[in-house]
Structures are given as C-alpha cells and as structure tokens.
C-alpha cells in the first residue's frame, strides 16, 4: 500500500513536471485575450459585427440548431448536475491512478475562474443581449438573467476545469473535455445570455485560471521534492 502511494505521488509530480511551458503559454494567451476583450467590452453597446455573430448562434441554421436544441437541456442546472456526477464517476473508474490530482486541479482552476469572472463583472458594466436587442431567443433560459454580461462565468469555469485537468487526461478525455467546454460556450449565445465578446472573455479567464493552478502547483511540488 505504501509503495502504491509513493507511485501515485511520483506519477502526479511527473505529470506536473512534464507539463512543459504550456501553462505559461495559456496564461499569456489568456491575459492578452482578457486585455483586448475587457477594453472592447468596456465601450458598452456591442458592435454590428458582434450582433451579427450573436444572431447566427442564437438562431442557428437548421442542422446546427437541431444539435444545439438536443444539447440545451443537458446544460440546464439539473441536466448539468447529472452530467458532472456521471463524468466524475467515469473519471474515478478510468483514471483512478491520477483521479485525486486531476479532480483537485480541475476544481481549483474552476473556483479561481469563477472568482475572477465575477470580479470582472463588477468592473465591466455590460448588459446582457436582451438589454440591447428586443428579439433575442432564450430557448428556455430566464428572459432577465442577472448580473453583468462580461465575461461569461459559465465559459470561464468550463475552460478552466478542462485546462486544470489536462495533464492527467488521455486523448479521448481531452477530446471530450474540449467538446464539452465548446458546447457550454456556444450554448451561452444560443440561450441569449451572452454576446460573443463575453464568451471570448470567459475563455481568456479560463486559460489564465487553469494555467495559474499548474504553475503554482509545479513550484510547490518542486519544493517538496527538493526537501524530501
């Protein structure tokens, strides 16, 4: 049992060490995206180009609309809760050797993203689509969503969770994680909750949050390894 614990701990450290420089790249890309989108969102009203992109996703073509209509119930509170529980159970079964490292990093990144996104909402006063457009389709979402529209906290948390778990996911899980995060991000426009700029801002927050969790953990793991 002791040997197993040592093996798991060593494996977790190896994953963090093997992460390379990509967490720094994620942070850098996220910060640039955050700076650009924050400045643009601070102007208030969305541009005509942003409105056009929003309308395309809010009322998508028939094929895409059919797919989003099927996915939409899963991304509502009850459906999403069930989905998360199923994913956690499957991860425990299929990635048991690194499950706790995966879960703690994903959860830490998600919490940090949520806090960062909501802090930005208090700084950037940007309304949701219904505040600017009278013909927004909500597809079952509340017609008067609360809070500032920038950035999308749903998107931020989804991206952060995937980035946080990334080193411990195999290829099928990585593909599934990216697909799920993308579905959540696009769904925010489908239900009329966010403009594209809000979603991109959420992606940026998620990248920064996920990258920071890995950078901090890498440094702590290196210190523990040196003192062991």
Backbone torsions as a table, in degrees:
resi	resn	phi	psi	omega
1	UNK	NA	-43.6	178.9
2	UNK	-62.2	-40.7	179.9
3	UNK	-64.0	-37.4	178.7
4	UNK	-64.3	-40.6	179.9
5	UNK	-65.7	-39.0	177.7
6	UNK	-63.5	-41.2	-179.5
7	UNK	-62.9	-45.0	179.9
8	UNK	-63.4	-43.8	179.6
9	UNK	-62.7	-43.2	179.2
10	UNK	-63.8	-39.5	179.5
11	UNK	-63.4	-40.4	179.5
12	UNK	-64.7	-42.0	178.6
13	UNK	-64.2	-41.0	178.8
14	UNK	-62.1	-38.8	178.4
15	UNK	-61.9	-45.0	-179.0
16	UNK	-65.8	-43.0	179.3
17	UNK	-64.9	-37.5	-177.3
18	UNK	-77.8	1.5	-177.8
19	UNK	-68.7	-17.7	179.3
20	UNK	66.4	-147.6	-177.1
21	UNK	-97.8	2.6	-174.5
22	UNK	-61.2	-31.4	176.2
23	UNK	-62.1	-36.4	177.5
24	UNK	-67.3	-37.6	177.1
25	UNK	-63.8	-42.9	178.4
26	UNK	-60.4	-43.0	179.4
27	UNK	-63.8	-45.5	-178.3
28	UNK	-62.8	-47.2	179.0
29	UNK	-62.5	-42.2	179.5
30	UNK	-63.4	-41.7	-179.5
31	UNK	-65.5	-40.7	177.4
32	UNK	-63.2	-47.4	178.7
33	UNK	-61.2	-37.8	-179.7
34	UNK	-66.7	-42.4	180.0
35	UNK	-63.4	-46.4	-177.5
36	UNK	-65.2	-48.2	-176.5
37	UNK	-71.2	-32.9	178.5
38	UNK	-65.3	-44.0	178.3
39	UNK	-62.4	-45.5	-178.7
40	UNK	-65.5	-41.7	-178.6
41	UNK	-69.0	-27.1	-178.3
42	UNK	-68.7	-15.1	178.9
43	UNK	-73.1	-14.8	176.9
44	UNK	98.3	-107.0	-174.7
45	UNK	-59.4	139.8	178.4
46	UNK	-70.1	151.5	178.3
47	UNK	-74.9	167.3	179.2
48	UNK	-64.5	-35.2	178.5
49	UNK	-65.5	-42.2	179.4
50	UNK	-66.1	-39.1	177.8
51	UNK	-63.1	-39.7	-179.8
52	UNK	-63.9	-43.0	177.9
53	UNK	-64.8	-42.8	179.1
54	UNK	-59.0	-46.3	-178.3
55	UNK	-61.6	-34.9	-179.3
56	UNK	-64.5	-40.0	179.8
57	UNK	-83.5	-27.9	179.3
58	UNK	-72.9	-33.1	177.3
59	UNK	-133.6	72.0	-170.6
60	UNK	-72.8	166.4	175.6
61	UNK	-58.0	164.4	-170.0
62	UNK	-54.4	-49.2	-175.9
63	UNK	-64.6	-52.0	178.9
64	UNK	-62.8	-37.9	178.5
65	UNK	-62.0	-37.6	177.3
66	UNK	-64.6	-40.5	179.3
67	UNK	-66.7	-46.5	-178.9
68	UNK	-65.8	-33.2	178.2
69	UNK	-66.3	-34.4	177.8
70	UNK	-72.1	-38.2	-177.1
71	UNK	-76.6	-31.8	-172.8
72	UNK	-50.6	-46.5	180.0
73	UNK	-62.2	-31.7	-179.8
74	UNK	-67.1	-28.7	-176.6
75	UNK	-93.3	7.3	171.6
76	UNK	-81.7	164.7	-172.3
77	UNK	-50.3	-49.4	-177.9
78	UNK	-68.0	-48.5	-179.5
79	UNK	-61.4	-40.0	-179.4
80	UNK	-68.9	-36.4	177.4
81	UNK	-63.2	-45.6	178.1
82	UNK	-62.4	-42.6	179.8
83	UNK	-60.0	-44.5	-179.7
84	UNK	-63.0	-43.3	179.5
85	UNK	-61.4	-44.4	179.3
86	UNK	-62.0	-43.5	179.9
87	UNK	-62.8	-43.5	179.8
88	UNK	-62.1	-42.8	178.9
89	UNK	-63.1	-44.8	179.6
90	UNK	-64.7	-37.7	176.9
91	UNK	-64.8	-40.2	178.6
92	UNK	-61.7	-38.3	-178.6
93	UNK	-75.3	-43.6	-172.5
94	UNK	-92.7	-22.3	-178.0
95	UNK	-126.5	41.0	-172.4
96	UNK	-60.4	-33.8	-176.3
97	UNK	-66.1	-25.1	-179.6
98	UNK	-125.3	18.4	-171.8
99	UNK	-58.8	-48.1	-174.3
100	UNK	-69.6	-38.0	175.8
101	UNK	-63.3	-42.6	-179.9
102	UNK	-61.9	-50.0	-176.2
103	UNK	-66.2	-43.6	-177.9
104	UNK	-65.5	-40.4	179.0
105	UNK	-68.9	-42.4	179.6
106	UNK	-64.1	-44.5	-179.8
107	UNK	-66.0	-42.9	178.9
108	UNK	-60.9	-43.6	179.3
109	UNK	-65.8	-41.0	179.6
110	UNK	-63.8	-42.7	179.2
111	UNK	-64.9	-43.7	179.3
112	UNK	-62.1	-41.9	179.2
113	UNK	-63.1	-41.0	179.1
114	UNK	-61.6	-44.2	-179.7
115	UNK	-66.5	-42.9	179.7
116	UNK	-64.7	-44.4	-178.8
117	UNK	-61.9	-44.0	-178.3
118	UNK	-72.6	-27.8	173.9
119	UNK	-66.6	-40.9	178.4
120	UNK	-66.4	-35.5	178.2
121	UNK	-59.6	-31.0	179.3
122	UNK	-77.5	-16.3	-178.9
123	UNK	-96.7	-43.8	-177.6
124	UNK	-98.9	112.8	-178.2
125	UNK	-92.1	91.4	179.8
126	UNK	-128.8	126.5	-177.5
127	UNK	-72.0	167.0	174.7
128	UNK	-81.6	165.2	-179.0
129	UNK	-48.3	-43.4	179.8
130	UNK	-60.8	-17.6	179.3
131	UNK	-75.8	-18.8	-177.3
132	UNK	-115.2	-24.8	-175.5
133	UNK	-124.6	141.6	-176.6
134	UNK	-95.0	-8.2	-174.5
135	UNK	-118.7	32.8	-179.9
136	UNK	-72.1	133.0	175.1
137	UNK	-89.2	127.0	-175.2
138	UNK	-100.6	-17.5	175.9
139	UNK	49.5	43.8	177.1
140	UNK	94.2	-6.7	179.1
141	UNK	-83.2	151.1	179.1
142	UNK	-54.0	136.4	-177.3
143	UNK	-74.5	-12.5	179.0
144	UNK	-130.9	69.0	-178.9
145	UNK	-62.3	144.4	-175.0
146	UNK	-84.0	155.5	171.6
147	UNK	83.9	171.9	178.0
148	UNK	-68.6	151.9	-178.3
149	UNK	-81.8	-21.5	-175.8
150	UNK	-111.3	131.5	-10.7
151	UNK	-89.6	177.9	177.3
152	UNK	-77.8	111.2	-179.1
153	UNK	-70.3	-32.2	176.1
154	UNK	-59.4	-47.0	179.7
155	UNK	-64.7	-43.6	-179.1
156	UNK	-58.4	-47.6	-178.9
157	UNK	-66.3	-42.1	-179.1
158	UNK	-61.3	-46.5	179.2
159	UNK	-65.0	-44.0	-178.5
160	UNK	-61.2	-41.8	179.9
161	UNK	-62.0	-43.5	179.4
162	UNK	-66.0	-44.3	178.9
163	UNK	-64.5	-40.4	179.0
164	UNK	-62.7	-37.7	-177.8
165	UNK	-86.3	-12.6	-168.1
166	UNK	-47.1	-50.3	-175.4
167	UNK	-62.2	-20.7	-176.0
168	UNK	-105.0	7.1	179.0
169	UNK	-98.8	138.2	172.2
170	UNK	-82.7	178.2	-173.5
171	UNK	-57.8	-47.6	179.0
172	UNK	-58.9	-40.2	179.9
173	UNK	-69.4	-35.8	177.7
174	UNK	-64.0	-44.5	178.7
175	UNK	-61.9	-45.1	179.0
176	UNK	-63.3	-39.1	179.9
177	UNK	-65.7	-45.3	179.0
178	UNK	-64.1	-42.0	179.9
179	UNK	-63.2	-41.4	180.0
180	UNK	-66.3	-44.8	179.3
181	UNK	-62.7	-40.3	178.4
182	UNK	-64.6	-40.9	179.6
183	UNK	-62.9	-41.5	179.3
184	UNK	-64.9	-43.9	-179.3
185	UNK	-61.9	-47.7	-178.7
186	UNK	-69.2	-32.0	179.3
187	UNK	-63.7	-28.4	-179.5
188	UNK	-64.9	-29.6	175.2
189	UNK	-83.5	-35.0	180.0
190	UNK	-60.0	-38.2	-179.2
191	UNK	-90.6	5.8	176.0
192	UNK	74.1	21.8	-177.3
193	UNK	-89.1	-25.1	-175.2
194	UNK	-146.1	152.0	170.3
195	UNK	-85.8	163.5	179.7
196	UNK	-54.0	-39.5	-179.4
197	UNK	-62.3	-35.4	177.3
198	UNK	-64.6	-40.3	-179.4
199	UNK	-67.7	-44.4	178.9
200	UNK	-63.0	-39.6	175.8
201	UNK	-61.4	-38.9	177.0
202	UNK	-64.4	-40.0	176.6
203	UNK	-60.4	-43.5	180.0
204	UNK	-61.7	-44.5	177.9
205	UNK	-60.7	-42.0	179.8
206	UNK	-63.2	-40.6	178.8
207	UNK	-64.4	-44.5	-180.0
208	UNK	-64.1	-45.9	-178.0
209	UNK	-62.8	-49.0	-179.9
210	UNK	-62.4	-43.2	179.1
211	UNK	-63.4	-42.0	-179.6
212	UNK	-62.0	-40.6	179.6
213	UNK	-59.7	-42.1	-179.8
214	UNK	-70.9	-39.1	179.7
215	UNK	-64.6	-45.6	179.6
216	UNK	-64.2	-44.7	-178.2
217	UNK	-66.6	-36.7	179.4
218	UNK	-61.5	-43.3	-179.8
219	UNK	-66.6	-40.8	178.9
220	UNK	-66.2	-40.1	179.4
221	UNK	-65.3	-39.0	178.8
222	UNK	-64.9	-41.0	178.7
223	UNK	-65.0	-43.2	179.3
224	UNK	-64.2	-38.4	-179.5
225	UNK	-66.7	-37.2	-179.8
226	UNK	-70.0	-33.6	-178.7
227	UNK	-87.6	-6.5	-177.9
228	UNK	-75.5	NA	NA
